[in-house]
Amino acid sequence: MAALLIVIPSVDFLLTVPAAEFSSEQWRFNAIGLLSGYTLSPILGLALAFVVSSVQKRYTLQRVLVLASLITSVVLFTLSLGFLLDVTQVRATVRDDGRLAFNSAWNRAFIKLMLSAVAFAYIGWRARRMIPARSRHRAARPVHVVSK
């Protein structure tokens, strides 16, 4: 279930976004704005995956999930900053009668992206504590040498 909560919205987003035009600020604005609506289910899926991996004592999976969560958080923060740059460029092309809708759309998208980035960072950072200390750092066993 956790994997489905992560994969299905991701695939849905990828199939919804039109063909990539990274040089177009309008495309980037639309794509990142659309992405902001697809982040809640993966957060829930990640939380469920952490709970299940903790109950089953899958420490390697927990480490992978922590890493994926923190990387996703950094990516979302970076996309949010890029989104702000695209907003300033796209704003110049918006007609006066559409300015209110434009402002509402980019504000909602930016808030959702930032909250999602914070949620991924928080979950990943706190989930590190779910991994028992003995499995985090394996200290070398001392070797006792007996000589006559």
C-alpha positions, 0 to 999 in steps of 0.5 A: 500500500505504501508503494502504491501511495507513492508510485500512483501519484508520481505516474499520474503526474508524469502522464499529466505534464505535457512534453518537457520544454525546460527552456520555457518558463511557462512550461516550468511554471505549469509543471511545478504548479501541477506537481504541488497538487501531487505531493500529499499522497507520497508523504502519506505513503512514505509515513506508512512505509516507515511504520511498516519497515519499523514494525518488520525491523527492516533497518536497511529499508529504513535507511533507504527511506530516510535518504529518499525522504531527505533528497526529495525534500532538497529537490522540492526546496530547489524546485520551489526557489526555481518556481519563484523565479518562473513566477516573476517571469510569467507574471509579465505575460499575465493580463490584468483581468487574470492577475488575481487568479494568477496570484492565487494559483502561484501562492497556493502552489508555492505554499504546498511545495514548501509544506511538502518539502518541510514534511519530507525533511521532518519525516526523514530527519525524525525517522533516523531515530527509529533505527536502533543505535546498534544497527547504525554504527557497528563498533569493531569487536575488541580482539584479545591477544593472549601471549605466554 
